[in-house]
Amino acid sequence: MTGTKGASTRSAVLGHALALASEVGLEAVTIGTLAERAKMSKSGLFAHFASKEALQIAVLDEAVDRFVRDVVAPALREKRGEPRVRALLDRWLRWSNADYMPGGCVFVASIADLDDRTGPVRDRLADTQRDWLQTLTTAVQIAIDEGHFRADVDAKQLAHEILTLAYGTHLVSRLLRDRKAPTRLRVAFEGRLERARVPRH
């Protein structure tokens, strides 16, 4: 029972930490700020996370688990090819508005803080983005193999364009409070997929 209770407490604390990171960036998530947010003592948090670094990595791991659960796994159950690419994009757009991330995508919120730093937290964040970029690249390549996209489409290039379109839109839309940003992003996605698609005769 103790182990179950401990795991439940850790899960609840990570929920608070993920919400906080989405609002202020991962670098600002510390044992102290989280203790205040979760209404726990610092010593209680140290029982779950031995350091700020361990806490931040745990937050990233929690975000990845939820991203796989809510975005990747459901999309991979869709038909191979363009339907799967579309499912990934649709679920990815919804991810940024998940109620457990009131400040938006935790990965985007953390990139500006950590991109020029060194260390395990930055490395873990970079790994999450490499994995996502590879997932997108693989989905595009399958769409090429299935004959949905043209054979001369560069899967890595298209995946890169999709990633940067989404992250750029996310940053600018939150800064400018542009409610039309998600619609503009969908228009951009549609245009990019249309150019990749095999022409219909």
VENRAVEN-V871905 format. One record per residue. N is the residue number from 1. RES is the residue in one letter. PSI is psi in whole degrees, -180 to 180 (none if undefined). OMEGA is omega in whole degrees, -180 to 180 (none if undefined). Layout:
BEGIN
N:RES:PSI:OMEGA  N:RES:PSI:OMEGA
END
This chain:
BEGIN
1:M:-40:180  2:T:-43:180  3:G:-41:179  4:T:-43:179  5:K:-41:179  6:G:-41:179  7:A:-39:179  8:S:-42:178  9:T:-44:179  10:R:-43:180  11:S:-43:179  12:A:-41:180  13:V:-41:179  14:L:-31:174  15:G:-45:176  16:H:-43:-178  17:A:-39:179  18:L:-44:178  19:A:-43:180  20:L:-44:-180  21:A:-35:179  22:S:-26:-178  23:E:-37:-172  24:V:-2:-177  25:G:153:-175  26:L:-35:-177  27:E:-27:-179  28:A:-4:179  29:V:111:180  30:T:171:177  31:I:-40:-179  32:G:-50:-178  33:T:-36:180  34:L:-37:178  35:A:-41:178  36:E:-43:-178  37:R:-44:-176  38:A:-3:-178  39:K:50:177  40:M:165:176  41:S:154:177  42:K:-38:-180  43:S:-36:178  44:G:-38:179  45:L:-35:179  46:F:-24:178  47:A:-24:-180  48:H:-33:-177  49:F:117:-173  50:A:-15:-177  51:S:167:176  52:K:-42:-180  53:E:-45:179  54:A:-38:178  55:L:-46:-177  56:Q:-39:177  57:I:-39:178  58:A:-36:177  59:V:-44:178  60:L:-43:179  61:D:-39:177  62:E:-42:179  63:A:-42:178  64:V:-45:179  65:D:-43:-180  66:R:-36:179  67:F:-44:177  68:V:-43:-179  69:R:-43:-172  70:D:-22:-175  71:V:-62:-169  72:V:-54:-175  73:A:-48:179  74:P:-38:-179  75:A:-36:-179  76:L:-11:175  77:R:-8:178  78:E:166:-179  79:K:141:-180  80:R:147:176  81:G:-146:-177  82:E:-39:178  83:P:-36:179  84:R:-41:176  85:V:-46:-180  86:R:-40:180  87:A:-41:177  88:L:-45:-179  89:L:-44:-179  90:D:-46:-179  91:R:-32:177  92:W:-42:178  93:L:-39:179  94:R:-33:-180  95:W:-42:-177  96:S:-19:-180  97:N:17:180  98:A:141:-176  99:D:-20:179  100:Y:1:174  101:M:78:-176  102:P:-21:180  103:G:7:-178  104:G:-170:-174  105:C:122:-177  106:V:-31:179  107:F:-46:179  108:V:-41:-179  109:A:-24:-175  110:S:-20:-175  111:I:-47:-178  112:A:-34:179  113:D:-37:-166  114:L:-9:-171  115:D:-33:-179  116:D:4:-179  117:R:176:174  118:T:162:176  119:G:173:-174  120:P:-35:-178  121:V:-47:178  122:R:-41:180  123:D:-41:180  124:R:-41:177  125:L:-45:179  126:A:-39:179  127:D:-40:-180  128:T:-38:-178  129:Q:-34:174  130:R:-43:-180  131:D:-43:-180  132:W:-42:178  133:L:-38:178  134:Q:-37:177  135:T:-45:178  136:L:-44:-180  137:T:-45:179  138:T:-43:180  139:A:-41:178  140:V:-43:-180  141:Q:-39:177  142:I:-39:178  143:A:-34:175  144:I:-48:-179  145:D:-33:-179  146:E:-5:180  147:G:13:178  148:H:-36:176  149:F:156:-178  150:R:150:-179  151:A:-25:-178  152:D:5:176  153:V:133:176  154:D:106:-174  155:A:-42:-180  156:K:-40:-180  157:Q:-46:-180  158:L:-42:178  159:A:-41:179  160:H:-44:-180  161:E:-41:179  162:I:-45:-180  163:L:-48:-176  164:T:-33:174  165:L:-47:-177  166:A:-46:-177  167:Y:-38:177  168:G:-43:179  169:T:-42:-180  170:H:-48:-178  171:L:-50:-177  172:V:-40:-178  173:S:-37:180  174:R:-35:179  175:L:-43:-176  176:L:-2:-179  177:R:44:-178  178:D:106:-178  179:R:-18:-180  180:K:-3:-176  181:A:-45:179  182:P:-38:178  183:T:-43:179  184:R:-38:180  185:L:-41:178  186:R:-39:177  187:V:-42:179  188:A:-43:177  189:F:-47:-178  190:E:-42:179  191:G:-40:-179  192:R:-41:179  193:L:-37:179  194:E:-41:179  195:R:-26:-180  196:A:-22:-172  197:R:146:174  198:V:127:-178  199:P:140:176  200:R:135:-179  201:H:none:none
END
